[in-house]
């Protein structure tokens, strides 16, 4: 196959009955203005080449990587169209609310559009993140890979910009001269505009921008080609200066990924990192960059880092798996056609596995932390009662309705389990390959084959389907891989797939004390509000103020008729706290007396008794006798030496 022929086209034939006209010399021009980001407002001036006739414009609905139709059309406002300086009437489509209908008059070759977007997250007084769906407007019913666009971005004075887009020039912006006075927005004096090379709407949507007063760019693994950078913006200047240890680990990440995948599918790669307690969290993959938003102190030291240790590795892996290689039914020609997520257990599940392995290989987390976090994930899946009625494949197919639900009864409904379920399945596959080939091959051989087809390609998309995955795995290790996945993914399984953990030399057990990794994870996330972990004992998740966020279906608390949303006032006659709750669990062990609760439901107060006597239970992995330690082998670096373990 000629992989280069998949590159985006640069010419688009004029569509019949359409007011859109484009040549290679005249792309859409979009000028994004972020100077009012502190006020939670973005602005755009868009100029489109047109020809007389009916025209339908559209803004993105199905955003790649979001796995649901959450384009922010409800926040796009102030829309005004003008042609030759005169306003043009428009009408929103009655069914597809993302579409705008116009008629282009005779003699008009260029249409100007002004629009604003109300920002609900990812912006603060000191920084801003631009996902282009907030300001994009382009012709409907045209493949987005075929629509050329010339972007520019204006930011407040003194702000830096990070993006995978290729800059052409940077300078002061003159006041807007297109449109009409009432619609055109004039940026603040001293603001700076950067103009970028022409690209396609598909690639522009895949190229977010971060900007901020405290901006830093650090090169990573400079000996690797193509080049890699981490671009950082923060609310506090001290946070933007990343620790040398973290930069060394991220350089290791680049080296380890290069060794694991033996290919690159980008011209250069930018990790985009925002450090802010107010601008919201994010982890979104892109082909030549990744958008990573964490708490301002998330990477300030090793103790904080464990909570987001795998984030950058996960999103980086998506450049290969999810962006370059993408499920065929998930990849659509535009951002309006619904995406089908049946293979998200590969897109996200394989990435979850590889990202966690890379985090350990590069030193972002230790091997012990890797095992402890794997135990937490496996235990959560193994006691999830929703698996009695819903398969892992169905969680993938249903991704768009499971993406952001309430945590209440989520264990019975199930959530985006294709991430963690996929991780266990691919660990199972990795250890099985090692066993079948007598340790001569591993999943690394599969990833080099599957994710590296075409070699170093640049930013392209090569769709896949399950038969190709099965065929590639058979090439590495002959086996009935189709049935392997059918049993674990398509079938309903009452228990999680623990075969990979056990084949790797470990067993999932429950002890009366949390592992060091779980303790460190809880400490790293304390700024977000601690969750008291009594899930494997009482079967509830509780916040520090006693609010029950979820109840395990069929567990002791469920049998006592507790419910999400209730608030615990007291436990065994003592005012609620994490300490009093754990003490009650310990005291009830071996006793016949139930644990007594006083709870509030709305404006009502009631009593509840939980009949539980097995003490505290925390998930952990322990070594199994007589079985090779594959987990440590899997997380051993492919390049260099093992990083020094970091155990907070």
C-alpha positions as CSV (number, residue, x, y, z in Angstrom):
1,X,0.0,0.0,0.0
2,X,1.2,3.5,-0.8
3,X,0.8,5.2,2.6
4,X,1.7,8.6,1.1
5,X,-1.5,8.7,-0.9
6,X,-3.4,9.1,2.3
7,X,-2.0,12.7,2.7
8,X,-4.7,15.4,2.7
9,X,-5.6,16.7,-0.8
10,X,-4.7,20.3,-1.6
11,X,-7.3,20.9,-4.3
12,X,-11.0,20.8,-4.0
13,X,-13.4,20.8,-6.9
14,X,-16.3,23.2,-6.6
15,X,-19.4,21.5,-5.4
16,X,-22.6,21.8,-7.5
17,X,-25.3,23.8,-5.8
18,X,-22.8,25.2,-3.4
19,X,-21.7,28.8,-2.7
20,X,-18.3,27.5,-1.6
21,X,-15.3,27.8,-3.9
22,X,-11.7,27.1,-3.0
23,X,-8.4,26.9,-4.9
24,X,-5.0,26.0,-3.6
25,X,-4.1,29.8,-3.7
26,X,-7.1,30.9,-1.6
27,X,-7.7,29.0,1.7
28,X,-10.2,30.0,4.4
29,X,-8.5,32.6,6.7
30,X,-9.3,32.4,10.4
31,X,-8.0,35.0,12.8
32,X,-8.4,33.8,16.4
33,X,-8.3,36.4,19.1
34,X,-7.6,35.3,22.7
35,X,-7.0,38.7,24.2
36,X,-10.1,38.6,26.2
37,X,-9.4,35.1,27.6
38,X,-9.3,36.5,31.2
39,X,-13.0,37.5,30.6
40,X,-13.8,34.0,29.3
41,X,-14.3,35.2,25.7
42,X,-12.7,34.3,22.5
43,X,-13.3,36.0,19.1
44,X,-12.7,35.1,15.5
45,X,-12.7,36.8,12.1
46,X,-13.2,34.2,9.3
47,X,-12.9,34.9,5.5
48,X,-14.1,32.2,3.2
49,X,-13.7,32.1,-0.6
50,X,-17.2,31.7,-2.1
51,X,-19.2,31.8,-5.3
52,X,-22.8,32.9,-5.8
53,X,-25.4,30.4,-4.7
54,X,-26.7,28.6,-1.6
55,X,-24.1,27.9,1.0
56,X,-24.2,25.8,4.2
57,X,-21.5,26.4,6.8
58,X,-20.9,24.2,9.9
59,X,-19.0,24.1,13.1
60,X,-17.6,20.9,14.6
61,X,-19.9,18.5,16.5
62,X,-18.0,15.2,16.9
63,X,-14.6,16.2,18.2
64,X,-11.9,13.5,17.6
65,X,-10.7,12.1,20.9
66,X,-13.8,13.2,22.8
67,X,-15.8,10.1,21.6
68,X,-19.1,12.0,21.9
69,X,-20.9,14.9,20.1
70,X,-19.9,17.7,22.4
71,X,-18.9,20.5,20.0
72,X,-19.5,23.8,21.8
73,X,-22.1,25.3,19.4
74,X,-24.2,26.5,22.4
75,X,-21.4,28.8,23.4
76,X,-20.8,30.3,19.9
77,X,-22.5,33.7,19.8
78,X,-22.3,37.1,18.1
79,X,-22.4,35.4,14.6
80,X,-22.5,38.0,11.8
81,X,-21.9,37.4,8.1
82,X,-21.0,40.2,5.7
83,X,-20.1,40.4,2.0
84,X,-18.6,43.4,0.3
85,X,-19.2,45.3,3.6
86,X,-22.9,44.5,3.8
87,X,-24.6,42.1,6.2
88,X,-26.0,38.8,4.9
89,X,-29.0,37.1,6.4
90,X,-28.6,33.5,7.7
91,X,-30.8,30.8,9.1
92,X,-29.8,27.9,11.4
93,X,-30.8,24.5,10.2
94,X,-33.9,23.2,11.9
95,X,-32.5,19.8,12.6
96,X,-28.7,20.1,12.6
97,X,-28.2,23.0,14.9
98,X,-24.5,23.2,14.0
99,X,-25.3,24.3,10.4
100,X,-25.8,27.9,9.1
101,X,-27.6,28.5,5.8
102,X,-26.9,31.5,3.5
103,X,-27.3,32.6,-0.1
104,X,-24.2,34.2,-1.6
105,X,-25.2,37.1,-3.9
106,X,-23.9,37.6,-7.4
107,X,-20.5,39.3,-7.7
108,X,-19.4,38.1,-4.2
109,X,-16.1,36.1,-4.1
110,X,-15.4,36.4,-0.3
111,X,-17.6,36.0,2.7
112,X,-16.6,37.4,6.1
113,X,-17.9,35.9,9.3
114,X,-17.4,37.2,12.8
115,X,-18.1,35.0,15.8
116,X,-17.5,34.9,19.5
117,X,-17.3,32.0,22.0
118,X,-18.1,32.0,25.6
119,X,-15.5,30.0,27.4
120,X,-16.5,27.7,30.3
121,X,-13.1,26.2,31.0
122,X,-9.4,26.1,30.1
123,X,-8.8,29.8,30.6
124,X,-7.7,32.0,33.5
125,X,-6.3,35.4,34.0
126,X,-2.8,34.2,33.1
127,X,-3.4,31.5,30.4
128,X,-5.7,30.2,27.8
129,X,-6.2,27.0,25.7
130,X,-7.8,27.2,22.2
131,X,-9.5,24.1,20.9
132,X,-10.4,25.2,17.4
133,X,-13.9,23.8,17.5
134,X,-14.7,26.9,19.5
135,X,-14.1,29.2,16.6
136,X,-14.1,27.1,13.4
137,X,-16.6,27.7,10.6
138,X,-16.3,25.9,7.3
139,X,-18.4,24.4,4.5
140,X,-20.7,21.5,5.3
141,X,-20.7,18.2,3.4
142,X,-17.1,18.5,2.4
143,X,-14.4,16.2,3.7
144,X,-12.5,18.2,6.3
145,X,-9.1,16.8,5.0
146,X,-9.8,18.7,1.7
147,X,-10.6,22.2,3.1
148,X,-7.5,24.4,3.2
149,X,-7.3,27.0,6.0
150,X,-4.8,29.7,7.0
151,X,-4.9,30.3,10.8
152,X,-3.5,33.1,12.9
153,X,-3.7,33.6,16.7
154,X,-3.6,36.9,18.7
155,X,-2.7,36.9,22.4
156,X,-2.3,39.5,25.1
157,X,0.9,41.5,25.3
158,X,3.7,39.5,26.8
159,X,2.1,36.1,26.4
160,X,3.9,33.1,24.8
161,X,2.3,30.5,22.5
162,X,2.7,26.8,22.2
163,X,1.3,24.7,19.4
164,X,2.2,22.1,16.7
165,X,1.2,24.6,14.0
166,X,4.1,25.9,11.9
167,X,4.6,29.7,12.5
168,X,5.2,32.0,9.6
169,X,5.5,35.4,11.2
170,X,4.9,37.2,14.5
171,X,4.1,40.9,15.0
172,X,1.7,43.5,16.3
173,X,-1.8,43.2,15.0
174,X,-3.6,46.1,13.3
175,X,-7.2,46.8,14.0
176,X,-9.7,44.6,12.1
177,X,-10.8,46.1,8.8
178,X,-13.1,43.5,7.5
179,X,-16.7,43.0,8.3
180,X,-18.8,45.8,9.7
181,X,-18.0,48.0,12.7
182,X,-20.6,46.4,15.0
183,X,-19.3,42.9,14.5
184,X,-15.5,43.2,14.0
185,X,-13.5,42.9,17.2
186,X,-10.4,45.0,17.8
187,X,-7.8,43.4,20.0
188,X,-6.2,45.3,22.9
189,X,-3.2,47.5,22.0
190,X,0.1,45.7,22.2
191,X,-1.3,42.3,21.6
192,X,0.7,40.0,19.4
193,X,-0.4,38.0,16.4
194,X,1.3,34.9,15.0
195,X,0.4,33.7,11.5
196,X,0.7,30.0,10.8
197,X,1.3,28.0,7.6
198,X,-1.7,26.9,5.7
199,X,-3.1,23.5,6.7
200,X,-6.5,21.7,6.5
201,X,-9.5,21.9,8.7
202,X,-8.8,18.3,9.8
203,X,-5.3,19.2,10.9
204,X,-6.3,22.5,12.4
205,X,-8.8,20.9,14.6
206,X,-6.1,18.5,15.6
207,X,-3.7,21.4,16.5
208,X,-4.7,23.1,19.8
209,X,-3.0,26.2,21.1
210,X,-1.9,27.1,24.6
211,X,-0.9,30.6,25.5
212,X,0.0,32.4,28.7
213,X,2.0,35.0,30.5
214,X,4.3,32.4,32.1
215,X,5.2,30.4,29.0
216,X,8.2,28.0,28.7
217,X,9.3,25.7,26.0
218,X,11.8,22.9,26.8
219,X,13.4,20.6,24.1
220,X,13.3,16.9,24.9
221,X,15.7,14.1,23.9
222,X,17.5,16.4,21.4
223,X,19.3,13.5,19.8
224,X,15.9,12.1,18.5
225,X,14.6,13.1,15.1
226,X,12.0,14.5,14.6
227,X,12.2,17.1,17.4
228,X,10.2,17.0,20.6
229,X,9.2,19.8,23.0
230,X,7.2,20.4,26.1
231,X,5.4,23.7,26.0
232,X,4.2,24.9,29.4
233,X,1.9,27.7,30.6
234,X,1.0,28.2,34.3
235,X,-0.9,30.6,36.6
236,X,2.3,31.0,38.7
237,X,5.7,31.7,37.2
238,X,7.4,29.2,39.6
239,X,5.2,26.3,38.3
240,X,6.3,26.9,34.6
241,X,9.9,26.1,35.4
242,X,9.7,22.3,35.3
243,X,12.0,20.3,37.5
244,X,15.2,18.9,35.9
245,X,14.2,15.5,37.1
246,X,10.8,15.7,35.3
247,X,12.5,17.0,32.1
248,X,14.9,14.0,32.2
249,X,12.0,11.6,32.6
250,X,10.1,13.2,29.7
251,X,13.2,12.9,27.6
252,X,13.3,9.2,28.6
253,X,9.7,9.0,27.6
254,X,10.6,10.2,24.0
255,X,13.4,7.7,23.8
256,X,11.4,4.8,25.1
257,X,8.4,5.5,22.8
258,X,10.8,5.7,19.8
259,X,12.3,2.3,20.8
260,X,8.9,0.8,21.4
261,X,7.2,2.0,18.2
262,X,10.2,2.4,15.8
263,X,8.3,5.1,13.8
264,X,7.0,8.6,14.1
265,X,3.9,10.1,12.5
266,X,4.5,13.8,13.1
267,X,6.9,16.5,11.7
268,X,7.6,17.6,15.3
269,X,5.8,16.8,18.6
270,X,4.7,19.3,21.3
271,X,3.5,18.2,24.7
272,X,1.2,21.1,25.6
273,X,1.0,21.4,29.4
274,X,-1.2,23.8,31.4
275,X,-0.6,24.0,35.2
276,X,-3.6,25.6,36.9
277,X,-6.1,25.1,39.7
278,X,-8.6,27.3,37.9
279,X,-8.4,26.5,34.2
280,X,-9.6,22.9,34.5
281,X,-8.1,19.5,33.7
282,X,-7.7,17.9,30.4
283,X,-6.0,15.0,28.6
284,X,-6.7,15.0,24.9
285,X,-4.6,13.4,22.2
286,X,-3.6,15.0,18.9
287,X,-1.4,13.8,16.1
288,X,1.5,16.2,16.6
289,X,0.7,17.4,20.1
290,X,-1.3,16.6,23.2
291,X,-3.4,18.9,25.4
292,X,-2.6,18.1,29.0
293,X,-4.2,20.1,31.8
294,X,-3.4,19.4,35.5
295,X,-3.4,21.1,38.9
296,X,-0.8,23.8,39.3
297,X,1.4,21.6,41.6
298,X,0.8,18.3,39.8
299,X,4.4,17.9,38.7
300,X,6.0,20.1,41.4
301,X,7.7,17.0,43.1
302,X,7.7,13.2,43.0
303,X,4.9,13.0,45.6
304,X,2.5,15.0,43.6
305,X,3.5,13.4,40.3
306,X,2.0,10.0,40.9
307,X,-1.5,11.2,40.4
308,X,-0.7,12.2,36.8
309,X,2.4,10.1,36.1
310,X,0.9,8.3,33.1
311,X,-0.9,11.3,31.5
312,X,1.8,12.5,29.2
313,X,2.8,9.0,28.2
314,X,-0.8,8.0,27.5
315,X,-1.5,11.0,25.3
316,X,1.8,10.7,23.5
317,X,1.0,7.1,22.7
318,X,-2.2,8.3,21.0
319,X,-0.1,9.9,18.3
320,X,0.5,6.3,17.1
321,X,-2.6,4.6,18.4
322,X,-5.7,6.7,17.9
323,X,-4.4,9.4,15.6
324,X,-2.2,7.7,13.0
325,X,-3.8,4.2,13.4
326,X,-7.5,4.8,14.1
327,X,-10.6,2.5,14.1
328,X,-12.2,2.6,10.7
329,X,-15.7,3.4,12.0
330,X,-14.4,5.9,14.4
331,X,-12.7,7.9,11.7
332,X,-15.2,9.9,9.7
333,X,-14.8,12.3,6.7
334,X,-16.1,15.2,8.7
335,X,-17.0,16.3,12.2
336,X,-20.7,15.9,11.7
337,X,-21.0,12.2,11.0
338,X,-21.4,10.1,14.2
339,X,-18.3,8.2,15.2
340,X,-18.7,4.5,16.1
341,X,-16.7,3.4,19.1
342,X,-16.8,-0.4,19.1
343,X,-13.0,-0.6,18.9
344,X,-12.3,1.9,21.6
345,X,-10.9,-1.0,23.7
346,X,-8.1,-0.9,21.2
347,X,-7.9,2.9,20.7
348,X,-8.0,3.6,24.4
349,X,-7.4,0.2,26.1
350,X,-4.2,-0.5,24.2
351,X,-3.1,3.1,24.8
352,X,-3.9,2.7,28.5
353,X,-1.7,-0.3,28.7
354,X,1.2,1.1,26.6
355,X,1.0,4.5,28.3
356,X,1.3,3.0,31.8
357,X,4.2,0.8,30.7
358,X,6.0,3.8,29.1
359,X,5.5,5.8,32.3
360,X,7.3,3.1,34.3
361,X,10.0,2.6,31.7
362,X,10.8,6.3,31.5
363,X,10.8,6.8,35.3
364,X,7.7,8.9,35.6
365,X,6.6,6.3,38.1
366,X,8.5,3.4,39.7
367,X,7.9,-0.3,39.0
368,X,6.4,-0.7,42.5
369,X,4.0,2.2,41.8
370,X,3.1,0.6,38.5
371,X,2.1,-2.6,40.2
372,X,0.2,-0.8,43.0
373,X,-1.8,1.3,40.5
374,X,-2.5,-1.8,38.4
375,X,-3.9,-3.6,41.4
376,X,-6.3,-0.7,42.1
377,X,-7.5,-0.7,38.5
378,X,-7.9,-4.5,38.4
379,X,-9.7,-4.7,41.8
380,X,-12.1,-1.9,40.8
381,X,-13.1,-3.9,37.6
382,X,-13.2,-7.2,39.4
383,X,-15.9,-6.2,41.9
384,X,-17.9,-4.1,39.4
385,X,-21.4,-5.6,39.4
386,X,-22.4,-3.9,36.1
387,X,-20.3,-6.5,34.3
388,X,-23.0,-9.0,35.1
389,X,-25.2,-7.4,32.3
390,X,-22.9,-5.3,30.2
391,X,-19.9,-6.4,28.1
392,X,-16.7,-4.4,27.7
393,X,-17.5,-4.0,24.0
394,X,-20.8,-2.4,24.9
395,X,-19.1,0.2,27.1
396,X,-17.1,1.1,24.0
397,X,-20.1,1.2,21.7
398,X,-22.0,3.3,24.3
399,X,-19.0,5.6,24.9
400,X,-20.9,8.8,23.9
401,X,-23.5,8.2,26.6
402,X,-21.0,7.0,29.2
403,X,-18.5,9.8,28.7
404,X,-19.5,12.1,31.5
405,X,-22.3,10.6,33.7
406,X,-22.9,11.2,37.4
407,X,-20.8,8.9,39.6
408,X,-24.0,7.7,41.3
409,X,-24.5,3.9,40.7
410,X,-21.7,4.0,38.1
411,X,-20.5,0.6,39.2
412,X,-23.9,-0.9,38.2
413,X,-24.3,1.2,35.0
414,X,-20.5,0.9,34.2
415,X,-18.6,3.8,32.7
416,X,-15.7,4.0,30.2
417,X,-14.4,0.7,31.3
418,X,-12.9,0.0,27.9
419,X,-9.8,1.9,29.1
420,X,-9.0,-0.3,32.1
421,X,-10.6,-3.5,30.8
422,X,-8.5,-3.0,27.6
423,X,-5.4,-2.5,29.7
424,X,-5.9,-5.9,31.4
425,X,-6.7,-7.6,28.1
426,X,-3.5,-6.3,26.4
427,X,-1.5,-7.3,29.4
428,X,-3.0,-10.7,29.0
429,X,-2.0,-10.6,25.3
430,X,1.5,-9.4,26.1
431,X,2.2,-12.2,28.7
432,X,0.6,-14.8,26.4
433,X,2.9,-13.8,23.5
434,X,5.9,-14.1,25.9
435,X,4.8,-17.6,27.0
436,X,4.0,-18.8,23.5
437,X,7.3,-17.6,22.1
438,X,9.4,-18.7,25.1
439,X,10.3,-15.1,25.9
440,X,11.6,-14.4,22.4
441,X,8.8,-11.9,21.5
442,X,6.4,-9.6,23.3
443,X,3.7,-7.1,22.6
444,X,6.5,-4.6,21.7
445,X,6.9,-6.6,18.5
446,X,3.2,-6.2,17.7
447,X,3.2,-2.5,18.3
448,X,6.2,-2.0,16.0
449,X,4.4,-3.9,13.3
450,X,0.9,-2.5,13.8
451,X,1.7,1.1,14.7
452,X,4.7,1.5,12.5
453,X,3.3,0.6,9.1
454,X,4.6,3.0,6.5
455,X,7.6,4.1,8.7
456,X,8.0,7.7,9.5
457,X,5.0,9.2,7.7
458,X,4.2,12.6,9.0
459,X,0.7,13.5,10.2
460,X,-1.5,10.9,8.4
461,X,-4.5,8.7,9.3
462,X,-4.4,5.0,8.5
463,X,-7.7,3.3,9.6
464,X,-7.8,-0.3,10.9
465,X,-10.3,-3.0,11.8
466,X,-10.1,-6.0,14.0
467,X,-9.1,-8.6,11.3
468,X,-5.9,-6.6,10.7
469,X,-5.1,-6.7,14.5
470,X,-5.7,-10.4,14.6
471,X,-3.5,-11.0,11.5
472,X,-0.7,-8.9,12.9
473,X,-0.8,-10.7,16.3
474,X,-0.7,-14.1,14.5
475,X,2.4,-12.9,12.6
476,X,4.1,-12.3,16.0
477,X,2.7,-15.4,17.8
478,X,0.3,-17.9,16.1
479,X,-2.8,-18.3,18.2
480,X,-6.6,-18.0,17.9
481,X,-6.6,-14.2,18.6
482,X,-10.1,-13.7,17.2
483,X,-11.5,-16.0,19.9
484,X,-9.2,-14.5,22.5
485,X,-10.8,-11.1,22.0
486,X,-14.3,-12.4,21.6
487,X,-14.2,-14.2,24.9
488,X,-12.8,-11.2,26.8
489,X,-14.4,-8.3,25.0
490,X,-17.6,-9.4,23.4
491,X,-18.8,-11.9,26.0
492,X,-20.3,-10.8,29.3
493,X,-17.8,-11.8,32.0
494,X,-18.7,-11.7,35.7
495,X,-15.0,-11.2,36.7
496,X,-12.2,-9.1,35.3
497,X,-9.5,-10.6,33.1
498,X,-6.8,-11.3,35.7
499,X,-5.0,-13.9,33.6
500,X,-2.3,-11.4,32.4
501,X,-1.5,-10.4,36.0
502,X,-1.3,-14.1,37.1
503,X,0.7,-15.1,34.1
504,X,3.0,-12.2,34.9
505,X,3.8,-13.7,38.3
506,X,1.3,-11.9,40.6
507,X,-2.0,-12.4,42.4
508,X,-4.6,-9.8,43.2
509,X,-5.3,-9.9,47.0
510,X,-6.9,-7.7,49.6
511,X,-5.0,-6.7,52.8
512,X,-5.9,-4.6,55.8
513,X,-3.6,-1.7,54.9
514,X,-3.3,0.3,51.6
515,X,-0.2,-0.2,49.5
516,X,2.4,2.5,49.3
517,X,1.3,3.4,45.8
518,X,-2.4,3.8,46.9
519,X,-1.3,6.0,49.8
520,X,0.9,8.1,47.6
521,X,-1.9,8.4,45.0
522,X,-4.4,9.6,47.7
523,X,-2.0,12.1,49.0
524,X,-1.3,13.5,45.4
525,X,-5.0,14.0,44.8
526,X,-5.8,15.5,48.2
527,X,-6.0,19.0,46.6
528,X,-9.0,17.8,44.6
529,X,-10.8,16.6,47.7
530,X,-10.0,13.2,49.2
531,X,-12.2,10.1,48.7
532,X,-12.3,7.8,51.6
533,X,-11.6,4.3,50.3
534,X,-14.0,1.7,51.9
535,X,-15.1,0.4,48.5
536,X,-13.9,-3.2,49.0
537,X,-15.3,-3.4,52.6
538,X,-18.5,-1.4,53.1
539,X,-19.0,-0.8,49.4
540,X,-19.2,3.0,49.4
541,X,-17.2,5.9,48.2
542,X,-17.3,8.9,50.6
543,X,-15.9,12.4,50.4
544,X,-14.2,14.0,53.4
545,X,-17.5,15.7,54.5
546,X,-19.4,12.4,54.6
547,X,-21.2,12.7,51.2
548,X,-21.7,9.3,49.6
549,X,-20.8,9.5,45.9
550,X,-21.4,5.9,45.0
551,X,-22.7,2.6,46.5
552,X,-21.6,-0.7,45.2
553,X,-24.6,-2.7,43.9
554,X,-25.0,-5.8,46.0
555,X,-22.5,-4.7,48.6
556,X,-23.0,-4.3,52.4
557,X,-24.0,-0.6,52.1
558,X,-26.5,-1.4,49.3
559,X,-28.1,-4.1,51.4
560,X,-28.4,-1.5,54.2
561,X,-30.3,0.7,51.6
562,X,-27.7,3.5,51.6
563,X,-27.8,5.6,48.4
564,X,-25.5,8.0,46.5
565,X,-26.1,11.6,47.6
566,X,-26.8,10.8,51.2
567,X,-24.5,12.4,53.8
568,X,-23.2,10.5,56.8
569,X,-23.4,12.5,60.1
570,X,-22.1,10.0,62.5
571,X,-20.7,6.4,62.7
572,X,-21.2,4.3,65.9
573,X,-22.2,7.4,67.8
574,X,-19.1,9.4,66.7
575,X,-19.2,12.4,64.4
576,X,-18.2,11.3,60.9
577,X,-14.6,11.5,59.7
578,X,-12.4,9.3,57.7
579,X,-10.7,8.1,60.9
580,X,-14.0,7.4,62.7
581,X,-15.3,5.4,59.7
582,X,-12.2,3.3,59.5
583,X,-12.2,2.7,63.3
584,X,-15.8,1.5,63.1
585,X,-14.8,-1.0,60.4
586,X,-11.9,-2.3,62.4
587,X,-14.0,-2.5,65.6
588,X,-16.7,-4.5,63.8
589,X,-14.3,-7.2,62.6
590,X,-15.3,-10.5,64.2
591,X,-18.1,-8.8,66.1
592,X,-21.8,-9.4,65.6
593,X,-22.9,-5.8,66.1
594,X,-23.6,-3.9,62.9
595,X,-22.0,-0.5,62.2
596,X,-24.5,2.2,63.0
597,X,-24.9,5.2,60.8
598,X,-26.9,8.5,61.1
599,X,-27.5,9.8,57.5
600,X,-29.2,12.7,55.9
601,X,-31.3,12.4,52.8
602,X,-32.3,15.7,51.4
603,X,-34.0,17.4,54.5
604,X,-34.6,14.1,56.3
605,X,-32.4,12.2,58.8
606,X,-32.5,8.5,59.4
607,X,-30.6,5.5,60.9
608,X,-28.9,2.8,58.9
609,X,-27.1,-0.3,60.0
610,X,-24.4,-2.1,57.9
611,X,-23.9,-5.7,58.8
612,X,-20.2,-6.0,57.8
613,X,-17.5,-7.8,59.9
614,X,-14.5,-8.5,57.6
615,X,-12.4,-5.5,58.4
616,X,-10.6,-3.1,56.1
617,X,-9.8,-4.3,52.6
618,X,-7.3,-2.8,50.2
619,X,-6.2,-4.1,46.8
620,X,-2.6,-5.2,46.3
621,X,-0.5,-7.5,44.1
622,X,1.7,-10.2,45.6
623,X,4.3,-12.4,44.0
624,X,3.2,-15.9,43.0
625,X,5.7,-18.7,43.6
626,X,7.2,-20.5,40.6
627,X,6.1,-17.9,37.9
628,X,8.4,-15.5,36.1
629,X,8.2,-11.9,37.1
630,X,6.9,-10.6,33.7
631,X,5.7,-7.3,35.2
632,X,9.1,-6.1,36.1
633,X,10.4,-7.4,32.7
634,X,7.6,-5.5,30.9
635,X,8.4,-2.2,32.7
636,X,12.2,-2.4,32.3
637,X,13.5,0.3,30.0
638,X,14.3,-0.6,26.4
639,X,17.0,2.1,26.3
640,X,19.5,3.2,28.9
641,X,19.3,2.0,32.5
642,X,16.5,1.6,35.0
643,X,15.6,5.1,36.5
644,X,16.1,5.3,40.2
645,X,12.8,4.3,41.9
646,X,10.9,7.2,43.3
647,X,8.9,6.2,46.3
648,X,7.4,9.2,48.2
